[in-house]
């Protein structure tokens, strides 16, 4: 599939009326977990498109060009509104959060397994273990406060157990910035993967920033606050992988191409007939937007689209699904890593006076007050052990104890953690 070779519809025909714009929400009882994750993914993709377009407009002094991107932006705003309203009214914020974190785990794992750029793979694998632990923390809160079993929400496709503990995720801001990718030498898969994961993590960050204060308990509000700060780190990490040397119009072209790719992937992968039609429709809309970006790039920079995207044919399509064995392997091999400037390093190789420890001492001054620990500690106090869904025991021995939340792994070298556990 090459969207550049398709004949686009008239862009004005991609504007929807109010009746068309408000969709039928999915049924919580029979919806596939991966249909829900696709909805969250595409909601985030459209949000990224809109945010980028606004920043483009604020940095452009040509009103004719700004009018053209305003037209596309208005339509993508409509698409975002329709997709977001596929979520039913009776789905709680916390239930929806489980979908966000399942997407974060399985999307990140899928991208890491296919990307040819090791720098990108390292970034994906590092954040993967953190999103995996977030799923565990939110799941315990959900079962504790609502009595809902998260394993049913994720369809038992994604395990729910400790990853790198959330308390260990808090790092000095300097360590979120990584080496950018030279897109002239990068594969189409790498360009797409960076765009996709940045949009997805940004959507999660924005969701937690905006809905956390509406949660019904102080414990939940605190957890959203803490994990929202980790999502800020993830967005900073992923966006730093982007090539900063592209022009605004080259970036616009890549955004529209990414949207075409994702809608087509969702269309091919979708099992719900009603939602499948939405993906198909919006793929056609995005082809029109892509061709408008081609036109603008040629008009204002005299560049052809294939100077930015040499091969317009879609690479391997994105297919969401289980990644249990992969996540377990990454957990086993890198749970005790932290970020050190552009790299990811075992804690045993990190100096004791490094910024990571300084930041940890500030934000985690009293471990007993850290929200992610408080949630598990409270669950254990009420039920005797934590809530998990595991296909077998955790590959990290120190994370197997269900009667005590480990706050050492990922913060200190494993040798020190093992000594502490023996006391």
N, C-alpha and C positions, 0 to 999 in steps of 0.2 A: 504494500500500500504506500503510494507516494501522494500526499495531499496537495503537493504543488502541481500535479498533473490533472487534478480534478477541476471540473467547472464549478465555480462558486455560485451560490444563490445570490440574488440581490440582497445587499446587507440590510436594507430597510425591511425586508421580509423576515428578518430574524428578530424583529421587535414584537413582543407578545402583549396581548391585552390582559386585563385583570383576571378574566375567567381562565385563560390559558396558564396564567402565571401561578395560580394557587393549586398545588398538586394534591393528589390523594396520598395521605401518609401511610407508611407501611404498618403492618399488623405485628405487634410485638410477639405474638404467640407463634407465628410461622415464618418470620423473616430469617434469612440466612445471615449468620454473623459477618460473612464476607460481603454481602450486599450492604450491610450497615457500614463496614469499613470503606467500601467504595464511595458511599455517600459522603462520609467525612473527608475522604481524600479529595473528592472533586469540589466540595465546599471550600476546602483550604486552597485548592488550585485556583479557583475563581477569586478568592479573597486576595491571593498573591497578585493575580493579574490586575485587580482593581487598585491595590496599593501601589504597585509599580507604575501604573498609568497615571495616578495622581502625582507621584514624585516626578515623573517625566514632565507632566504639564507645569509643575512648579519650577522646573529647570529649563523651560523652553520659552523663547521670546517671539515665536512665530505663531500668530493666532490662527492662521489657516491650518497649520499642523496640529495645533492644540484642539481645534474643532474636530478634526478627523479622529484623534485618539479619544476625544470626549464621546463621540458617537459609539465607538467600539466599547468604551468603558461603561456606558449606560446599559448596553445590551448584556455585558458580562455581569453587571450588577443584578440585572433581572435573572440571569441564570443562577447566580449565587443565592438569590432569595428563594427561587423555586426549589433548588436542591436542599437548602437548609430546612425548608418546610416539609420535606419528606419525613423528618423526625416527627413521631406522633406526640400529641399533647400529654398522654399518660406515661411517657417515658421520663423518668426523673433525671435530673442533672447528673447524678452519680452513676446511674445506669448508662447514660450516654458517655460518660467519662471512661467507662470500661471499654467501650468501642474505640475511643480515641487511643487508649493505650494498647489495645490489641492491634490496631492499625500500626502504631509506632513500632511494635515488636516485629510483626510479620512483614511489614513493608521494608523496614531497615534490614532485616535478615535476607529478604529476597534480593534487594539491591546489592548488598555486600557479596552475595554469592555469584553475581553475574558481572560486576564491574571489573574492567581490566586494569584500572589505575589503583595501585597499591595504597597511595596516599588517601584516596577516597575510601577504599575498603577499610583502612585503619580507623578512619573517622567514624564510619558506620558501625563497625564492630565495637568501638569504645562506647558510643552512646547507646547502642543496643542493650547492653547490660543494665543501663540506668533506666531506660524505659521499661525494661522487663521488671525491675524492682518496683517501679511506680505502679504497675499493674497489680502487683502483690499488695502494696499498701492501700490502694483504693479499694481493692477487693475485700480486704478485712474490714474496712470501714463500712462498705456496703452491706456485708452479711451481718455485721454487728448492729447497725442502726436501722436496717430495713428488713433483715431476714431473707434477703434475696441471694441465691447461690450464683456467684459470678461465673462458675464453670459452665452453667447453662447458657449464660449470655455469650460466652466465647465459643460455645459449641464443643467444648473439650478439645479444640484444635490448638489451643495455646496453653502452656502450663502456667500455673499461678503459684509462685514460690519465690523466696528471696533471690535477688541477683546481686550485683554490687550494691550494698545497702545505701539508701538515699542519703543518709548522713554523710557518706563519703563523697558525694557528688559536688560538694561546695568547694570551689577552687578559685584562686585569684583570677581576676578578669583577663590578665595577660595571657593565660594559658588556654583561652578559648579561640585564639587567633592562629590559624594554620596557613600553610603555603597555598597560594592561589594556583589554579590550574590554567595552563596555557591552552586555550581552546583551539589554537591553530594546529596543535598536535594531538588533541584529545579526540577520542572516539565519540560517535553519536550517543552511545550508551552512557558514557561518562557525563556528557553535557546534560542529558536528560535526567540521570540519577541525581546530580547535584541540584538541578532545578526542582525535581519532585520532592526530595527529602527536605529541602529548605522550605518549600511551601507547606509541606505537611507539618513540620515542627513549628513553623511560625503560626499555623492555625491552632495548634495545641497551646502554644504560649498565649495567644490572644484569647482563646476560650477560657483558660484559667485566670487570666488577668481580669476578664469581664464577668465571669459567673461565680468566682470564688466567694465574693462578699455576699452573694445571695444564698449560700448554703445555710442549712437550718441549725447547725450546731457549731460551737466555737472550735471543737476539735477538727471538724471538717473544714472550716474556714482556714484554720492554721495549716492544714495539710495542703490545701490548694495553694496557699501562699508560698509554702516551702517548695513544692514541686514546680510551681510557676517560675520561681527563680532559677531552677535547674533548666527549665525549657528556654529561658533567656540565654543560658550558656550554650545550649544545643543550637539555637538559631545563629548565635554569633559564630560558632564553630563551622556550621555548614555554609553559611553565606560567605565566609572567608575563603572557601574553596572556589568560589566563582571567579571568572576572569574579569578583573576590573578594567581591562583595556578596551572592552567593547563599547561602542557608541550606544546612545539611548535607542536609536532605531534598530541597531543590530540586536540589542537586548529585547526589544519589542518583538522582533521576528522569532527569537528563540522562545519567548513566552508563548506566542501563538502556536508555534510548532509543538511545544510541550503539551499544550491543551489538546491539540488535535490528537496527539499520540495517546494521551491518557483517556480521552473519551472513546477513542477507537478500541483501546485495550479493555475498557470497562464494558463496552458494547459486546465485544467478543466473549467476555468472561461471565457476563451477567446471567443469572438464572431466573430472576423475577421478570415476567413479560412486560409488565407496566413500566418498570424502571428501565428495562432494556431499551424501550422506545425513547425514553428521555435521553439516554446516552447516545442513541443513534441520531436523534434530532439535533442535539448539541454538538455532535461531531460535525454535522453539516454546517451548523452556524459557525463553528470555529474555523472551518475551511474558508469561509467567506472572510473572517477576520484575518486569517493568515494571508490571504491574497491581498487584502488591504495593506497589511504590513509590508508585503513585497513591493507593492506600488509606491508606498511612502519611502521605502529604502532607496528605490531607484530614483524617485523624483528629487529627494533632498540630499542624497549622498552619492548618487550615480553608482550604486552597487547592485549587483545581482544577488538573489537569495543564496545561490550556491557558493558565493564567496564566504558566507557565514556558515551554511550547512551544506558541505560538499555533496553529500548523498541524501536526497530527500526521502528515500525509502525508509519506512519504519524499521528499526532493528527489532530484535526479539520483543514481543509484546509483554506487558506487565500482567502477571497472573498471581493474584493473592491466594495464599494457602498456608497450611501448617509448616512450621520450621523447627519443630521440637528438638531434633537431634543436632541441628546446627547451633541453636542457642545454647544447648548444653555444652557443646564443644568449646564455644567461645567463652562461656562462663568458667569452665574448667581451666582454660589456658590463660585468661587475662583478667580474672576477677580482682587481682591485686595490683592492677595498673592504675596510674593516674596520668593526667596531662601535664607535660612539661614543655612550655612554649609550643613549638611546632610538632613535638613528638609525643609519644605515649610510652611511659617507662614504668617498669616494676618498682614498687615502693621501696624495695630493698636497695635500689640504686639512686634514690632521691635523698639529697642531703637533709639533715634534721633541721637546718635553718632556712630551708626553701620556702617560697611564698605560700605553697600549699598548706604547710603546717601553721604558718602565721594566720592565714585566713580561717583555717579550721578553728584555731583558738579563739578567734573573734566571734564567729557566727555560732559555733557549737560550744560556747563557753561552759554551759551546763547541759550535758548530754540528756539529762532527764527532761529537759524542756524542749527538745527537738521534736517537732510535730510528727514526723514520719516514724520515730521511735515510740512516741506516746500512743499512736494508734495501735501498734502491735502490742505494746505493753498492756494497754487497756483491754484489748481483746483477750490476751492470755489471762489477765486477772479475772475476767468474767467467765471464760470458757475452759481454762486450764491449759489450753494450747492454742496456737494460731490457726488460721484458716488457710488451707492450701489445696491445690489440685495438681498432683504430681503423677507422672506415669511410672516413676521410680524415684528413689531417694536423690536428694540434691547432690550433684557431683562434687560440691565443696563440703568437706566433712564438717567444717566449723559452722555451716549454715543449715545443718540437719536438725539441730535441737529446736523442737517446736514449742518448748516451754520457756525459752529465753531468746529475746531479740538480740542478735549480734550487732554491736555498734563499733567493732574493731576492724573487721575485714574491709579492705579498700581504703582505710585511713592510716594503717600502719603495716609494716612488712609482716608477712604471714608468720614468720618465726616468732615475732613479738606477740601476735594474736594468739598463737598456739600456747605460748607461755601464760598469757593472761587467762585463757580458758581453763588451764590446769589448776589455777589458784583456788 
